Amino acid sequence: MNARTKKCSPPWKLWESIVRRDPGGRGVASYGHDGAPLGYGDLERAATDLARSARRVAIVTGFCIADADPPAAETDGPPGALFLARALAALGSSALLVSDAYGVPLLKAGLAQWDLIPPACEIVEMPMRDDDECRAAASSAPDRAFDTWADELLDRQCAKGLTHVVAIERAGPSHTLQSVTEREGSAVAERFAAETPAEHRDVHHNMRGDTIDRFTPPAHRIFERIAERGLNVATIGIGDGGNEIGMGRFPWSVLRAAVRVGPAASTACRVPTDFTIVAGVSNWGAYALALGVAALRDRWDMTAAWTSRDQTELIERLVEAGAVDGVTRRQVASVDGIALNDYLTVLEALKKSPPA
């Protein structure tokens, strides 16, 4: 489908400034490099690409808070994924929500909340890795079982018209000596080696620097296999802390300087995407992306139903399904330590700045 895009468009510069509010002081959303914020302009570019050609979109989400009791997916990620999936479905595209054993219950609860059903919206659950597979991953051995699963997923979805894969607040693996050397040279690689212990290379981290491979299937391989196989599928990453899929679009040294929370040298993700949307909270980036696609498809009218109350009810439903706040690690209806009233001011600000 080559959908017609409307000549008028959202106030992208203003929207970028709105979603880049950095209440947690993490640094990535507010960091300037070479005269511009990281990933500046990718919100517009990603929305334009989706508006022009999205037919079937896979959305990968779910970040397990491993030290919650019990471990659970957080409230940042699934709400944004569901928001984007609903928008795409309303615009005539279909969405495939991809997560793991921690994230799937939240996605099921969200689809039920909004009465989203196949074929417009579907869910696929990634296989978890056992302890032996995690140890193999830590030794840089290829995860052949997951690669086989990822290839089968891509083959099935490409046959159904897959055009895009989006990661929203999904942890990706950290850098390796090879990844830094290839991109930035031996001098930067020496610094990386000095600052990053071997056991913290090529593994998934939370913002506190804890390794979470046991709780995080290697979803990044879906994105890497797209590149390795040369598939005609565009990739989008949305993140807020530097440790998410998509952040590999920026050099390790740049993320090392940008991240102000946690051990940035170890946690910076090495996996890039074609477009990387940086936000103060990942859900905010997903909200702006969905609103942008609706505007470019000349369907701003449909956003009237996408209200703060609508989001409050959704997040409360996800918490009932087990979601926790990723900062407080408590099963409460807040996002990244931000009370919902404050958190939802960003959605309200975006909607009060409609396309011209």
C-alpha positions in Angstrom: 0.0 0.0 0.0 1.4 3.4 -0.9 -0.9 5.5 1.1 -1.3 9.2 0.2 0.3 11.4 2.7 -1.2 14.8 3.5 0.8 17.9 2.5 0.4 19.5 5.9 2.2 17.8 8.8 2.7 17.9 12.5 5.0 20.5 14.1 7.8 18.1 14.3 10.3 20.4 16.0 7.8 21.2 18.8 6.9 17.5 19.1 10.5 16.6 19.4 11.0 19.0 22.3 7.9 17.7 24.0 8.9 14.0 24.0 12.5 14.8 24.9 11.5 16.1 28.4 13.9 14.3 30.7 12.3 14.0 34.1 14.6 11.2 35.2 17.7 13.0 34.2 18.9 10.1 32.2 20.7 12.3 29.7 20.0 10.6 26.4 16.9 12.6 25.4 18.5 15.9 26.3 22.0 15.3 25.0 23.3 17.4 22.1 25.9 16.0 19.7 27.2 17.8 16.5 24.8 20.6 17.1 21.6 18.5 17.4 19.9 16.1 19.9 20.6 12.4 19.3 18.3 11.1 16.6 16.9 14.4 15.8 14.5 14.2 12.8 14.0 10.5 13.1 10.5 10.9 14.6 9.4 12.6 11.3 11.3 10.2 9.1 9.9 7.1 10.9 6.3 8.4 10.8 6.6 9.3 7.2 7.9 5.9 6.3 5.1 4.2 8.2 2.5 6.5 6.7 3.7 5.8 3.2 4.2 2.0 3.2 3.1 0.3 6.4 1.1 -2.8 5.7 2.0 -5.2 8.5 4.1 -4.0 11.4 5.8 -6.1 14.1 6.2 -4.3 17.4 8.7 -5.8 19.9 8.3 -4.7 23.5 8.5 -5.7 27.1 11.4 -4.9 29.5 11.6 -7.3 32.5 12.3 -5.7 35.8 14.3 -8.6 37.1 14.6 -7.4 40.7 10.9 -6.8 41.2 9.2 -9.3 43.4 8.2 -11.2 41.4 10.1 -10.3 38.2 7.6 -8.5 35.8 7.5 -6.4 32.7 7.4 -2.6 33.3 4.8 0.0 32.5 7.0 1.7 29.9 6.9 -0.1 26.5 3.6 -2.1 26.4 1.3 1.0 26.6 3.2 2.6 23.8 3.2 -0.6 21.7 -0.5 -1.0 22.2 -1.1 2.7 21.3 0.8 2.3 18.1 -0.9 -1.0 17.3 -4.3 0.5 17.7 -3.4 3.4 15.5 -2.1 1.2 12.7 -5.1 -1.1 12.9 -7.5 1.9 12.6 -5.5 3.1 9.6 -5.9 -0.2 7.8 -2.5 -1.8 8.6 -2.1 -4.8 10.8 0.1 -5.1 13.9 1.9 -8.1 15.4 2.9 -7.6 19.0 6.0 -9.5 20.0 7.1 -10.1 23.6 8.2 -12.7 26.1 6.6 -14.5 29.0 6.8 -11.4 31.1 5.3 -9.0 28.5 2.7 -11.1 26.8 0.2 -11.1 29.7 0.2 -7.3 29.6 -0.3 -7.2 25.8 -3.2 -9.6 26.1 -4.8 -7.5 28.8 -4.3 -4.4 26.6 -5.9 -5.9 23.5 -8.8 -7.1 25.6 -9.2 -3.6 27.1 -9.5 -2.0 23.6 -11.3 -4.9 21.9 -8.5 -5.4 19.4 -8.7 -8.8 17.7 -7.0 -10.7 14.9 -6.2 -10.2 12.1 -5.8 -6.5 12.9 -3.8 -7.1 16.0 -2.1 -10.4 17.1 0.5 -11.5 19.7 3.5 -13.7 19.3 5.5 -14.9 22.3 9.3 -15.3 22.1 10.9 -18.4 23.6 12.8 -17.8 26.9 16.3 -19.1 27.2 17.4 -21.6 29.8 20.5 -21.2 32.0 22.7 -23.1 29.6 21.6 -20.9 26.7 22.4 -17.8 28.7 25.8 -19.1 29.5 26.4 -19.8 25.8 25.3 -16.3 24.9 27.7 -14.9 27.5 30.5 -16.8 25.8 29.5 -15.2 22.4 28.4 -18.6 21.0 25.6 -18.1 18.4 22.1 -18.6 19.7 21.1 -20.9 16.8 17.8 -22.0 18.4 16.6 -18.4 18.7 17.9 -17.5 15.2 15.9 -20.4 13.8 12.8 -19.1 15.6 13.5 -15.5 14.4 14.0 -16.6 10.8 10.7 -18.6 10.9 8.9 -15.6 12.3 10.3 -13.3 9.6 9.5 -15.8 6.9 5.9 -16.1 8.0 5.4 -12.4 8.5 7.1 -11.4 5.2 4.7 -13.7 3.5 1.9 -11.7 5.1 3.3 -8.4 3.9 5.6 -7.4 6.8 7.0 -3.9 6.1 8.4 -2.7 9.4 9.7 -3.9 12.8 9.6 -1.5 15.7 11.2 -2.0 19.1 9.7 0.1 22.0 11.6 0.0 25.3 13.2 -3.4 24.5 16.7 -4.1 26.0 19.4 -4.9 23.5 22.9 -6.3 24.1 25.9 -4.0 25.0 28.9 -3.4 22.9 31.8 -5.7 22.2 35.5 -4.9 21.6 34.8 -5.7 17.9 31.7 -3.5 17.6 33.6 -0.5 19.0 36.8 -1.1 17.0 34.9 -1.4 13.7 33.0 1.8 14.2 35.3 4.1 16.2 38.8 2.7 15.8 41.5 1.3 18.1 41.9 4.3 20.4 38.3 4.4 21.5 38.3 0.6 21.7 41.1 0.8 24.2 39.0 3.1 26.3 36.1 0.8 26.0 38.2 -2.2 27.1 39.5 -0.3 30.1 36.0 0.8 31.3 34.0 -2.3 30.4 34.7 -5.6 32.2 34.6 -8.6 29.8 31.5 -10.0 31.6 29.5 -6.9 30.8 30.1 -7.0 27.0 27.5 -8.3 24.6 24.9 -8.8 27.4 21.6 -7.2 28.3 21.6 -4.7 31.1 19.1 -2.7 33.1 19.8 1.0 33.8 21.5 0.0 37.1 24.0 -2.0 35.2 22.7 -5.5 36.3 22.8 -8.2 33.6 19.4 -9.5 32.7 20.0 -12.1 30.0 18.2 -14.7 32.0 15.0 -12.6 31.8 15.5 -11.3 28.3 15.2 -13.4 25.1 17.5 -12.0 22.4 14.9 -10.0 20.5 17.7 -8.0 18.9 18.4 -11.0 16.6 15.1 -10.3 14.8 16.6 -6.9 13.8 20.1 -8.3 13.0 18.6 -11.1 10.9 16.7 -8.5 8.8 20.0 -6.8 8.0 22.0 -10.0 7.5 19.4 -11.4 5.1 18.9 -8.1 3.3 15.1 -8.2 3.8 13.1 -5.2 2.6 11.8 -4.4 6.1 12.4 -1.0 7.8 13.4 -1.0 11.4 12.6 1.6 14.1 13.9 1.7 17.7 12.4 3.8 20.5 14.3 4.2 23.8 15.1 6.5 26.6 18.1 5.2 28.4 20.7 4.1 25.9 20.4 0.3 26.6 17.5 -0.3 24.2 17.4 -1.8 20.7 18.0 1.0 18.2 20.6 2.9 20.4 23.4 1.3 18.4 22.7 3.9 15.8 24.9 6.2 17.9 28.6 5.4 18.6 29.5 3.9 21.9 31.6 7.0 22.9 28.6 9.3 22.3 26.2 7.2 24.4 29.0 6.9 27.0 29.0 10.7 27.3 25.2 11.1 27.0 24.0 8.6 29.7 24.0 10.1 33.2 22.2 7.2 35.0 24.0 3.9 35.6 27.3 2.6 34.2 27.0 3.9 30.6 30.2 2.3 29.4 28.7 -1.1 30.0 25.0 -0.6 29.3 25.1 1.2 25.9 23.3 -1.0 23.3 25.2 -1.9 20.1 22.2 -2.8 17.9 21.1 0.0 15.5 17.8 0.5 13.6 17.1 2.5 10.5 15.3 5.1 12.5 15.9 5.7 16.3 13.4 7.9 18.2 14.8 9.2 21.5 12.4 10.3 24.2 12.4 11.0 27.9 10.1 8.1 28.4 9.8 5.5 25.6 6.0 5.5 25.6 6.1 9.2 24.7 8.1 8.4 21.6 5.5 5.8 20.6 2.6 8.2 21.2 4.2 10.8 19.0 5.0 8.3 16.3 1.3 7.0 16.2 0.0 10.6 16.2 2.3 11.5 13.4 1.2 8.6 11.2 -2.4 9.4 11.8 -1.8 13.1 10.8 0.1 12.1 7.7 -2.7 9.8 6.7 -5.1 12.7 7.0 -6.8 11.0 10.0 -6.1 13.4 12.9 -9.8 13.2 13.7 -9.4 9.6 15.0 -7.0 10.9 17.7 -9.9 12.5 19.6 -10.5 9.2 21.4 -6.9 8.8 22.4 -7.2 10.6 25.7 -5.4 10.7 29.0 -8.3 8.9 30.6 -8.0 6.2 27.9 -4.3 5.8 28.8 -4.9 5.8 32.5 -7.4 3.0 32.2 -5.1 1.0 30.0 -2.1 1.4 32.4 -4.3 0.4 35.4 -5.4 -2.7 33.5 -1.7 -3.6 32.7 -0.8 -3.2 36.4 -3.7 -5.5 37.3 -2.1 -8.0 34.8 1.2 -7.7 36.7 3.1 -4.7 35.3 5.5 -2.8 37.6 7.0 0.7 37.5 10.5 0.3 36.1 12.0 2.8 38.5 10.2 2.0 41.8 9.9 -1.7 40.9 6.4 -1.6 42.6 3.1 -2.8 41.1 1.6 0.6 40.9 0.0 2.7 38.1 2.9 5.0 37.3 5.6 5.0 34.6 9.3 5.4 35.3 8.6 6.8 38.7 6.3 9.5 37.3 2.7 9.8 38.6 0.2 9.4 35.8 -1.1 12.9 36.1 2.4 14.3 35.3 3.3 11.5 32.9 0.2 12.1 30.7 0.9 15.8 30.3 3.1 14.9 27.4 0.3 13.1 25.5 -1.9 16.1 26.2 0.7 18.6 24.9 1.2 16.6 21.7 -2.5 16.6 21.0 -2.8 20.3 21.7 -0.2 20.9 18.9 -2.1 19.4 15.9 -0.9 19.3 12.3 -1.1 22.6 10.4 
